[in-house]
Amino acid sequence: MSPPFLGRPTAKSRELRERLTLIEVLVVGLPFLIVLYLHYEGRVSLAGWNILFFLFILLTVLAGLVLLRQFFEGVSEFVRTVKAAASGNVELLDRFRRTGELSGAAEALTSMAHRMESTNIELSRKVKSLSVMREMLHMANGSLDLDALLSKLLGQAMILSGSEMGSVFTLDQRSSGFRLVRFHGPCEAPPAQIEDRALAPIMSRVLSEKKALRVADIENDPRVLRENNPKYGHPSFICLPVLADGETVGIINLARKENLAAFDEEDENLLFLVCSEMGFALQNAFLSRKIESLEQGLGVRNGELAQERAWRRLAEEEKRKLSTQLAMAQKVQAMGTLAGGVAHDFNNLLMAIQGNVSLMLLDVKPEGKEFVRLKNIERQIASGSKLTGRLLGYLRKNRSESTAVDLNRLLLETSETFGRTRKDISVILELAGDIPFVSADPSQLEQVLWNLYANASDAMSAGGKVHIETRRPKPRDLEGKDFSLNCEDFILLRFRDTGSGMDEETRKRAFEPFFTTKSEGKGTGLGLSSVKDIVSQHGGFIHLTSAPEQGALFEIFLPSNGCAAPPPDLETSAS
């Protein structure tokens, strides 16, 4: 009978019992009837021992059938009990266990159910991991963007581990720190840039050891020992490196599991497996980034080499110009030496002529025509002597002899001569009458003026005007200039032409020795350079203002005869 606490058997149980009873009757009764029939026909003899043996066999078979029926009834009752417990009637299951019937089978079945549940969970995780890896490999196929791959890897790692919070960092080559690639989570994201690795000790440890750091409780783990931040929820986390070709290309941080459980070894193994499967794609992306970085470096280096080649070409060109200028300077020096010798000889000839003219004047009456002609010869000898004196003065410009020079008179004489040579250029003089004499070497000062005339003449090939002004300098004349007058008694000479003017680059180099804008063979580039030297030697200053198509203005400050000033450096500025 069934235990009283299980209630009445079900229809299926009764049907199974009836079938088993019918089988028992047929198995025992049918052989017995067959043997009686055969004995009646005389085909089988039933002696005493034969009858006992036959009955023993029948009873044995019957006993086996009864035991089989009881086993099936027990199994049926056990299934009914399990179903009852599954429907919520736990009391029935406990009472059934207390009866001692099939308790071992129940325990074994329960243990097997637990193992099947655990296996099912593990199998589900394996299936999920395989699905994640298949999806990641599909996403990574053909992608060479390392940041994009790390972002996808983070997302799939969070799905696989059931994490609600995660971040992935990559190494920052510029600062040797960490750079945030992607963050997922309900709270505020970590800093986008961690320049000092000491500020991220956990990631620095993972980076140096190249293995995962799995912590069940951050407050009790001796490797970290720090207070848990409430935003992370559960105090368990995992930090693991992402390797490509043996090099760490990223670091993944996961925390706050959905079921509030700690990260276990199975999580670590699955995450490591997923990262390993992504290794080939990450390696390609990492190598692609390296190649890109090398290409950028090569581009920079190629630019530096191109610039270096350009500088070398400029240096070679400058060297060629300097060689040309040196040859010209040597030629000028040789010509100067020759001219100095010729000037000395020519001056001696003039002195001999002058002596003879003086002797002849003693014998000639002042009223005669011969006296006038001899006087004219004497004046020409004086002019020739001045000419040779200027030439010698240029050749010995470091040994000038300063005297009191009437600047206005010198300007009148030189402008008259220049006006006769260039009749298409008008010379306008505006000379102040109250200026004192200047302290200068007259021959060198005259050379300054002639170089300025020559510069103006070259700048006004089609004619123009030269405006020359002398006066005492006013405070506004010194505005915007990089020098100051250390003596109040200076004279200002303003020399302006209406020529083609100069651009800024030409103006800056106008006073450089051997610099010229003329074609080769038509200028030495020593004119304005000598002007600079002479003005500087006389303790003066010169300032140039010029612009294209606006002419040029030279302002020369010279000390008067009573002003002693040390020789300053030349200064120039743009207009």
ABEGO torsion letter per residue (X at the ends): XBBAAAEBBBAAAAAAAAAAAAAAAAAAAAAAAAAAAAAAAGABBBBAAAAAAAAAAAAAAAAAAAAAAAAAAAAAAAAAAAAAAAAGBAAAAAAAAAAGBGAAAAAAAAAAAAAAAAAAAAAAAAAAAAAAAAAAAAAABGBABAAAAAAAAAAAAAAAAGBABBBBBBBBAAAGBBBBABBBEABBBBBABBABAAABAAAAAAAAAGBBBBBABAAABAAAGBBBBAAAEBABBBBBBBBBGGBBABBBBBBGBAAGBBBBAAAAAAAAAAAAAAAAAAAAAAAAAAAAAAAAAAAAAAAAAAAAAAAAAAAAAAAAAAAAAAAAAAAAAAAAAAAAAAAAAAAAAAAAAAAAAAAAAAABBAABAAAAAAAAAAAAAAAAAAAAAAAAAAAAAAABBBBBBBAAAAAAAAAAAAAAABAABBBBBBBBAABBBBBBBAAAAAAAAAAAAAAAAAABAAEEBBBBBBBBBBAAAABGBABBBABABBBBBBBBBABAEBBAAAAAAAABBGBBABBBGABAGAAAAAAAAAAAAAGBBBBBBBBBGAEBBBBBBBBBAABBBBBBBBBBBBX
